[in-house]
Amino acid sequence: MKKCLLVLLILAVVLVAVLPAVAVDFKYGGYYFARWITSDNVTDGNSNLDDNQNYFDQRLRLHFDFIASENLRLVTKYEVDTLWGNNFDKFSSGGGVGADSINFKVKNAYVDFAVPHAPVRASLGVQGLAFLTGWVIDDDFSGALFTTELEPVAIKLGYIAAQNNNVTDPSQEINDWFLNLDYSHGPFAASFIVFYQYGHDAVPVGVTAGGPFVYVDTEDNQLVDLGLALNYKMDWLEAFVNCVQNLGSYDLASTGKGLDYRGFMVEAGANLNYDPLTFTLGGFYTSGDTNPDDDTDNAFSYPVGKSHYWSEIMGLGTLDSNVGGSYLNPVRPPDQQLYTGADDRLNPDYQGGYTAADYPSNLWTITAGVAWQALEKTKLTLNYYYIGTDKSVLGDYLTGEKDRSIGNEVDFYVDQEVLPRLDLRLVAAYLFAGDAYTIFPDDDNAYKAGAVLQFKF
């Protein structure tokens, strides 16, 4: 065996020596952060259950670009997530004693090139994509993207292999196609997107923490998103509007009943800069289902890959935790639930008919905030959110009473440059819970606090 390895090594050295040199530039970058998180009632909304979290985690992201010319490059990105103290086996996050683990993930790997003799640039492979700040999609995916610049309009056309867990079973296959038009002229910018997701005979209705999608019994699931974004930006003012309309339909396999997607969302906001202060005002509205027994699904729906972050507690925010977590046990009755892991989002079984986190539906909010650049390297931010539901939801599973008030959330941030490229963010958030926060008779207030130390390179 040693002789074989020696021969292979010699052959590799000879090949490197005789092959002609290829001029390829190399570019790298990324970031590292270490984070401390503490919270309570974020996943259960009830003080009678113990979901108090207190832990550290970290993330390392690296990107390496191999550039042959301005017309051709290979892009790769990698990620390592570590929950401190977690070292059950070599496939865990590797933060315990010994710390050896297999948790090196390929985030992106794609080739980006200019199509010869055409004003088109193509990207093929696993890559990132975002439309309408995540209201349509914001994730990494495998597929193809084609872009052409026709000043002042940019056109994007693409395909996403959203899911194909079993190549012999079309019920587990999800495919996306999209067309996006971006327009920019002076202070005004606009974006229009048509996004079509064909879910075949399955529709994703939820996702466990890091686990597979959950399916309901459906046939011919077709979701279409029509999205429009408008933005106006000046030195002292920025205003924006985002809206998405659901179209398409799906059939219930068990009854043959057809349902039409008719949900929608609208978001608007403005930032006013009055140095050293910046004032913000805005909010969003996502529709709920008026009558689940009719032929229309009026709740705002998302394709696979949605991710719109907003507030700290209800919208995940800076302290979003996706490392080593899981939801509560969905089998037990609500008053007997047992917390099974660290995941900073409310258990869906405790929500009486709305969704929050990074895919809000049947939810609306009004927000106001102010950011103060107190010193050259110190910034303080205070944000307030009132959060309610579009349609009444179950607020007490014992009496069946319904409500619309999720509550009032206050988020406070301190951003401090410690050293060049090294930044510290302190976070404190508190939710004054309303009766619609959970299905428990008593909805208890929730809090979240923490710190993030980040090094960019």
N, C-alpha and C positions, 0 to 999 in steps of 0.2 A: 504494500500500500504506500509506504514512504517513497519507494522508487517511482511509482506512478505519479505521486504528487510532485516530486522533484522534476520529472519530465514535463508535466503540465506547466509548472512554474517557468521552466526554461523556454518552452514554446511561447508562453505569454510574453516574456521579456523580448524574445526575438520578434514577435509580431509588432509590439509597440515600437521597436527600433526601426523596423523596415517600412511600416505603413506611413504614408505621407501625413504630415501634420495638418489638422483641420482647424481653421481659425474660428474658435467659439469663445465668446465672452461669457463671463460668469458673474451673476449678480445674486446677492443674498440679503436677507433681512428677517425680521420677525419681532416677537416680543415674549416677555416672561412676566407673569404676575404671581404673587403670593397673596392669599386672601384669608381674612378671618370673618366668620359669619356667626351671628347669634340671632335667634328668632323664637317667637312663641305664637301659637294659634294661627299660624300661616297655613298649615295643612289641614287642621281640623276645625278651627274657629270656635273651640269650646274648651274652657279651662278644666272641665272634668276629665278630659283626655290629655295625655302627656305627649306633646309633640315638640317640646322645647329642644331647640337645636343649638349646638355650640361646637364649632369645629374649624379647622383650617384646611384649605386646599390650594392647589397651584396649577398653572397651565403654562406650557411652553409651546409656542408656534414658530415654525421655521419655514421660510420659503426660499427656494433655489431656482433661478431662471438661467437657462442655457440659451444664449442668444447667438445665432449664426449671422443674422443681419436684421435690419429693421423690418424685413419681410418674413422672418421665420424665427420662432423661439419655442422652447419647451419650458412649461411652467410646472413646478412641483411645490406642494405645501404639505407640511406634516404637523402633527399635534401629539402632545403627551400630557394627559391629565392625571393628577395625583391627589388622592384624598389622604391627608396626613394620618398616619397610624393604621391605614388599611393595608393589610398584607396577609390575606387569608390563603392565597396560593399565588403561583407565578403569573396567573392571568388577571389578578386584581390590579388596583392602581399602584401598588408597590410603595406605599408610604410607611410601612411598618418596619420593625427591626429586620435588618438584612436588606430590605428595599429593592431586591431584584424582582423584576416583573417584565411581562410582555404586554406593553400597552402603548406601543408606538403606532400611531394611526396615520394612514395616507389620507389627507384631506382633499387635495387637488392633484391631478396629473393630466395635463392636456397639452396639445400642440396648437399654437396660434400662428397663422400664416396668412399672407396676402395671396388671394387667388390670381394666378397669372392671367394677364390680359383682361382683367375685369376689376371694377372699382369695389371689390368685395373683400372683406377680411373674414376668415373662418377660424373657429375654435372647436376642436374635437377632443372629447375626453371628459374626465371628471372635473367639474369647474363650479364656480359660484355664480349665482344670478339673483338679482333683486328687482322687483317692480313695485311701485307705489309704496315705498318704505315698508314692505312686508305685508301689506294688506292683500296682495295677490300671492306673492311668493318671495322668499328670501332664504336661500339654502344652497347647499352644494348638491350637484346632480351629475349624472352621466348622460351625455347627449351631444348635440351639435348646435352651434350658434353662428349665424351669418350676419355680418354688419356691413352696411354701406353708408358713406357720408355724402350727402347731397346738400351742401350748405344752403339754408340753415336747418335742414332736416336730416336726422339720422334714422335709418331703418334697421330694425333687428328682426330676424326671422329665425325660429329655432324649433328644436325637438328635444324633449326630455324623456328618458326612460325612467319614469317615476318609481316603478316597482315591477319586478319580474322574478318573484321568489321561486316559481316553479315553471320552467319553460314549456311543460306539457299541459299546464292548466291555465286557460285564459281567464278564469275567475280570479286569479291572483296577479293579473297583469294590469298595469296602469300606465297609460301613455299620454303625453302632453304635446301640444303644438301651440305656438304663439306668434303673434305679430305685434311689434311695438314701434311706434313713431314718436320721436323726440324732436321738439322744435325749440329753438333758442334764438332770441334776438334782443339785444340790449338787456334791460332789466327783466324782461318777460321770458318765461319758459313754460312749455306745456309738454305733456306726455299722454299718449293714448295707447291702450293695449287691448288686444283681443286674446284671451287665454282659454284654450279648450283642453279639458281633461276627460279622457275616455277611460272610465273605470271598468269597462266590460260588465261582468256580472257581480261586482262587489263594489261597495262604497265605504271608504274609511270614515268611521264615526268617532274615533278616538285613538290615543296612543299611550301606552304605558311608558314609564320613564326608561328610555333607552331600549324599549322592547318593540315587538312587531305591531303593525296596525291591527285594529279590531274591526271585524266586518259584520254587517247586517245582511239579511237575506234579500238581495236585490238583483235585478237584471237590467242590462242595457243602461248603465249609469253614465250619463253625459252631463258634465258641468261646464258652463261657459261663463267666463267673467269678462264684462266690458268695464274697463277702468279708465278714468280721466284724472290727470293731475295738472293743476295750474299753480304757478309760482311767480311772484313779483318781488324782486330784491333790489334794494338800494343800500347806501351806506348806513342809513339810520332806520330802515324799515324792511322787514321781510314778511310777506303774507302768502298763504298757501291754502289750496282747497284740494282734497282728494275724495273721490267717490268711486264706488264699484257696484255694479248691478249684476246679480246672479241670473242666468238663464239656463236653459236645458231642462232635462228631466231624468227620472229613473222609475223603474217598475218594482213593486213589491212582489217577489217571486211566490210567496205563500198565498197571496190573494189575487194577483194579477192587476192590482190597482196601480195606476200611473200617477206620479206626483211631479209637479213642475217646480223647478227652482225659481223662486222669485224674491229671495232675500236681497238686501242692499245695505250699504254703509256710506256715511258722509262724514268727512273730517275737515275742520277748518281751524286756522290759527294765525296769529301774527306775533312777531317779535319786534319790539321797539327799542332801539339802542340810544341811550342818553348817557354817554360815557361819564362815569364808570359803571352805570347801571344798565341792565337789559331787562325789560318787562315782557312777559309772555301772557297771552290770553288765547284760549281755544277750547277744543273739545271734539268728541266724535259721537256718532249715533250708529248703532248696529241693530238691525231689525230682529224681532222675535217672531215666533209662529203664533198667529192669531187663533187659528183653529186647526189642531193637528188631525182632525177627522175629515177635512175637506181635501180637494185634489191639488192643493198648493202647499209647498214647503216654503214658508215665508221667513224662516230663520236664516240669517246671513251665514252662508257656507263658504268653506275654504277648500282649495285643492291641496294635495299633499305638498308640503314644503312651505306652508305659511309660517310667518314669524314676525309679528309686529309687537315690539316692546314699547311700553309706555310708562306707567307709574312703577314705584319700587316694590310694593307689596302685591297689588292686584295685577300688575303688568310685568312682573319679574324684575326688570330694572338691572342696575349694576350688579347686585348680589345674586342674580339668577344662578341656581346651582343645578348642574346636570351631571355631577360626578358621583357615581356610586349610589344613586337614590332609587326609591320605588314609592308607589302610592300606598295608601292604607289598604288593608284587607277588604275587598269589596263584597265578601260573602257574609260577613257578620252584620247584625242589625246596627243602626247608627250609634246606639248607646253602648255597644260592645266592641267598637272598632279598636284595633291594635295598630300602632304605628310601626312600620316595618323598615323605614330607611329615611335618608335625608334627601328631600326634594322640595324646593321652595315654591310650591304651588298648591292651591286648595284641591283636596281630593274631589274629583268630579261627582262622586256619589253623595257628597254633602251639599252640592249646589242644587237648588230646587228648580232648575230650568234655565240656566244661563251658563255661559263659559267665559272665562277671563284669561289670565296669563297672556301669552302672545297670540291668542286667537279669539278675541272677544266676540261674543254673539249674544243677542238679546240684552245688550248693555249699552249705556250711554254715560258720558261724563262731561263735566265742565271743569276746566283747569285754569289756574292763574298762578303766576310765579314771578320771581325777581331774582336776578343774578347780579352780584356786586363784586367787581374787580377791586378788592380792598387794597391790595398791594400788587406790585408787578408780577409776583409769583404766587399770589394767594387769591382764590376766588371762592365766594360764598354763594350758595344757591338755595332758595326756599320755594317749593312748589306745593300747591294745594289742589286737591281733586274732590269734587262731589261725584259719587258714582251711584247710578240707579239702573233699573232694568226697563226695557221697553214694555214688555208684557209682565203682568204679575206672576210671581213664582212662589213655590211652596216655601213658607217661612217657618212653619212649625209642623213637623211630621206627626205629632200627637193629636193636634186639633184640626189639622188640615187648613189652617189659616194661611192666606197669601199676603205677599208684600212686594214693594218695589224698591225699597231703600237698601242699597248695599252698605253705604256709609260714607264717611269723610276721611280722606287720607292726606297726611302731611309728610312731605319728604324734605330732608335737609342734607346738603352736601358741602363738604370743604375740600377744595382741590388745591394742592400745594406742590410746587416743584421743589423737590429735595435737592437734586443735582441735575445738570443737563442730561436729558433722556430718562431720568428717574423721577416718577411722579407718584404722589400719595393722594388717595381719595378716601375721606371718611364719610360714612353714610349712617343716617338715623331716620327711620320711617315709623309712623304710627297710624293705625287704622281705627277710627272710632266706628265700630261695627253697627250697621242697621239690621233690622229683622230679616232682610232678604239675603244676608251674607251666607248663612247656612240654613239647613232644614231643622236644626236643633231649636228647642223652645227658647233657650238663652244663647244669643250670639255674643261672644266675648270679644273684646278688643284684641287686636294683633299688633305685634311690633317686629321690627327687623333692624339690626344694626351691624356694622362691620367696617372693615378697612381693606383697601386694595393698594398694594405697592407694585407698580408696573415699570418695567425697563424695556424701552423700545430701542431696537438696533437695526 
